[in-house]
Amino acid sequence: MKDKIKEHFNHIKRVLNKGDSLLLKQVKKIAVILEKKILSKKKILVYGNGGSFADCSHFVGELTATYNSINRRSLPFILLGSNLAAVTAWANDFKFEDYIERELSAIAADKDILFLLSTSGGNIKKKQSINLIKLAKYAKKNNIIIISLLGKGGGELKKISNHSIVIESLNTGTIQEMHKIILHSICNYLENIKK
């Protein structure tokens, strides 16, 4: 049991240390893009499936409520897929994989940001995260900028996204933990956003 825990910690350390300087540059670049979009009154629409959805919810909560400073204004981050009545109605009558695209079409405007989390990056042949792939394709066609945090090579979303960070691991838990480090780093950066 102890060895499994130590093994997990060591794997996270290796992944974090492996791309440390590049990862820092990538995270800073994305944080600056988000800051500029916020200052130009654009929305950031956030989504992921499963554990990534939970991480998206946490991220959006930190930015619309408060992270460290109660004096920082609320930021325009919106969690897609949180209206369960709409999600279940659409999934029941049509296809679950199309709902998030429909919701995005109702909310997003030109040059807003779609911020995606996916441990696999989506795979059409394996039918992984088809809803995210459709969502990203819709965003691309409608001039919505796509930022994605990915893993396992990046999948389809790496090809579609304008900006992406791919965690070099095949372990879902490690990828999610690295995504959380990145999300909290972005929160920390945006704490000092101008009024």
C-alpha positions as CSV (number, residue, x, y, z in Angstrom):
1,M,0.0,0.0,0.0
2,K,2.7,2.5,1.0
3,D,4.6,1.7,-2.2
4,K,1.6,2.5,-4.4
5,I,1.1,5.9,-2.6
6,K,4.8,6.7,-3.0
7,E,4.8,5.6,-6.6
8,H,1.9,8.0,-7.3
9,F,3.7,10.9,-5.6
10,N,6.9,10.2,-7.5
11,H,5.0,10.0,-10.8
12,I,3.5,13.4,-10.3
13,K,6.9,14.9,-9.4
14,R,8.5,13.4,-12.6
15,V,5.7,14.8,-14.8
16,L,5.9,18.2,-13.1
17,N,9.7,18.4,-13.3
18,K,9.9,17.0,-16.9
19,G,8.4,20.0,-18.6
20,D,8.8,22.6,-15.9
21,S,10.2,25.6,-17.9
22,L,8.0,24.9,-21.0
23,L,4.9,24.4,-18.8
24,L,5.5,27.7,-17.0
25,K,5.7,29.5,-20.3
26,Q,2.5,27.9,-21.6
27,V,0.5,28.6,-18.5
28,K,1.7,32.2,-18.5
29,K,0.7,32.6,-22.1
30,I,-2.8,31.3,-21.5
31,A,-3.2,33.4,-18.3
32,V,-2.3,36.5,-20.3
33,I,-4.8,35.6,-23.1
34,L,-7.5,35.2,-20.5
35,E,-6.7,38.5,-18.9
36,K,-6.8,40.3,-22.2
37,K,-10.2,38.7,-23.0
38,I,-11.6,39.7,-19.6
39,L,-10.4,43.3,-20.0
40,S,-12.1,43.4,-23.5
41,K,-15.4,42.2,-22.0
42,K,-15.4,38.7,-23.5
43,K,-16.7,35.6,-21.8
44,I,-14.8,32.4,-21.0
45,L,-17.0,29.3,-21.3
46,V,-15.6,26.3,-19.5
47,Y,-16.4,22.6,-19.9
48,G,-15.1,19.0,-19.4
49,N,-16.6,15.6,-18.7
50,G,-16.6,13.6,-15.5
51,G,-13.8,14.5,-13.1
52,S,-12.8,17.3,-15.6
53,F,-16.3,18.7,-15.2
54,A,-15.8,18.8,-11.4
55,D,-12.4,20.6,-11.9
56,C,-14.1,23.1,-14.3
57,S,-16.8,23.8,-11.7
58,H,-14.1,24.4,-9.1
59,F,-12.2,26.7,-11.4
60,V,-15.3,28.7,-12.4
61,G,-16.2,29.0,-8.7
62,E,-12.8,30.3,-7.8
63,L,-13.1,33.0,-10.4
64,T,-16.7,34.1,-10.1
65,A,-16.6,34.0,-6.3
66,T,-13.2,34.6,-4.7
67,Y,-9.9,32.9,-4.8
68,N,-7.7,34.8,-2.3
69,S,-8.9,38.4,-2.4
70,I,-12.5,39.4,-1.6
71,N,-11.7,42.7,-3.3
72,R,-11.1,41.2,-6.7
73,R,-14.1,41.6,-9.0
74,S,-16.1,38.6,-10.2
75,L,-14.7,37.4,-13.5
76,P,-16.8,36.4,-16.6
77,F,-16.3,32.6,-16.5
78,I,-19.3,30.4,-17.2
79,L,-19.6,26.6,-16.6
80,L,-21.3,24.9,-19.5
81,G,-23.5,21.9,-18.8
82,S,-24.5,22.9,-15.3
83,N,-28.3,23.3,-16.2
84,L,-29.3,19.7,-15.4
85,A,-32.9,20.1,-16.5
86,A,-31.7,21.2,-20.0
87,V,-28.9,18.5,-20.2
88,T,-31.2,15.7,-19.2
89,A,-34.1,16.9,-21.4
90,W,-31.8,17.1,-24.5
91,A,-30.1,13.8,-23.7
92,N,-33.4,12.0,-23.3
93,D,-35.0,13.4,-26.5
94,F,-31.9,13.7,-28.7
95,K,-28.2,12.9,-28.2
96,F,-26.2,13.8,-25.1
97,E,-23.1,14.5,-27.3
98,D,-24.9,17.4,-29.0
99,Y,-26.2,19.3,-26.0
100,I,-23.1,21.3,-25.0
101,E,-22.7,22.5,-28.5
102,R,-26.3,23.7,-28.4
103,E,-25.7,25.5,-25.1
104,L,-22.6,27.2,-26.4
105,S,-24.5,28.4,-29.5
106,A,-26.9,30.2,-27.2
107,I,-24.3,31.9,-25.0
108,A,-21.0,32.5,-27.0
109,A,-20.2,35.5,-29.1
110,D,-17.4,36.2,-31.6
111,K,-13.9,36.0,-30.0
112,D,-15.1,34.6,-26.7
113,I,-13.1,31.8,-25.3
114,L,-14.0,28.1,-24.9
115,F,-11.8,26.6,-22.2
116,L,-11.8,22.8,-22.3
117,L,-10.4,20.1,-19.9
118,S,-10.0,16.5,-21.2
119,T,-7.6,13.8,-19.9
120,S,-7.8,12.0,-23.3
121,G,-8.2,14.9,-25.7
122,G,-11.0,12.9,-27.4
123,N,-10.8,10.1,-29.9
124,I,-13.4,9.6,-32.7
125,K,-12.5,5.9,-33.3
126,K,-12.7,5.0,-29.6
127,K,-15.8,7.3,-29.1
128,Q,-14.1,9.3,-26.4
129,S,-15.3,12.8,-25.6
130,I,-17.3,13.1,-28.8
131,N,-19.2,16.0,-27.3
132,L,-16.0,17.9,-26.7
133,I,-14.8,17.3,-30.3
134,K,-18.2,18.5,-31.7
135,L,-18.1,21.5,-29.3
136,A,-14.6,22.5,-30.4
137,K,-15.5,22.1,-34.1
138,Y,-18.5,24.4,-33.6
139,A,-16.3,26.9,-31.7
140,K,-13.7,26.9,-34.5
141,K,-16.3,27.6,-37.2
142,N,-17.8,30.5,-35.1
143,N,-14.6,32.3,-34.3
144,I,-14.5,31.3,-30.7
145,I,-11.0,30.8,-29.4
146,I,-10.3,27.3,-28.0
147,I,-7.9,26.8,-25.1
148,S,-7.5,23.2,-23.8
149,L,-5.8,21.4,-21.0
150,L,-5.2,17.8,-22.2
151,G,-3.3,14.6,-21.5
152,K,-2.5,11.3,-23.2
153,G,-1.0,12.9,-26.3
154,G,-3.7,15.5,-26.7
155,G,-6.1,13.6,-29.0
156,E,-8.4,15.4,-31.5
157,L,-8.7,18.5,-29.3
158,K,-5.0,19.2,-29.7
159,K,-5.5,19.5,-33.4
160,I,-8.6,21.7,-33.1
161,S,-7.5,24.0,-30.3
162,N,-5.9,27.4,-30.8
163,H,-3.8,26.9,-27.6
164,S,-3.3,23.7,-25.6
165,I,-1.2,22.3,-22.9
166,V,-0.7,18.5,-23.1
167,I,0.4,16.8,-19.9
168,E,2.9,14.1,-20.6
169,S,1.3,11.3,-18.8
170,L,-1.0,8.4,-19.6
171,N,-2.3,8.3,-15.9
172,T,-5.7,10.0,-15.7
173,G,-5.3,10.9,-12.0
174,T,-1.9,12.5,-12.7
175,I,-3.3,14.5,-15.7
176,Q,-6.2,15.8,-13.5
177,E,-3.8,16.8,-10.7
178,M,-1.6,18.7,-13.2
179,H,-4.6,20.4,-14.6
180,K,-5.6,21.5,-11.1
181,I,-2.1,23.0,-10.6
182,I,-2.5,24.9,-13.8
183,L,-6.0,26.1,-13.0
184,H,-4.9,27.4,-9.6
185,S,-1.9,29.1,-11.1
186,I,-4.3,30.9,-13.5
187,C,-6.5,31.9,-10.6
188,N,-3.4,33.2,-8.8
189,Y,-2.4,35.3,-11.9
190,L,-5.9,36.7,-12.3
191,E,-6.2,37.8,-8.7
192,N,-4.5,41.1,-9.6
193,I,-6.5,41.8,-12.7
194,K,-7.1,45.5,-13.4
195,K,-10.6,46.9,-12.6
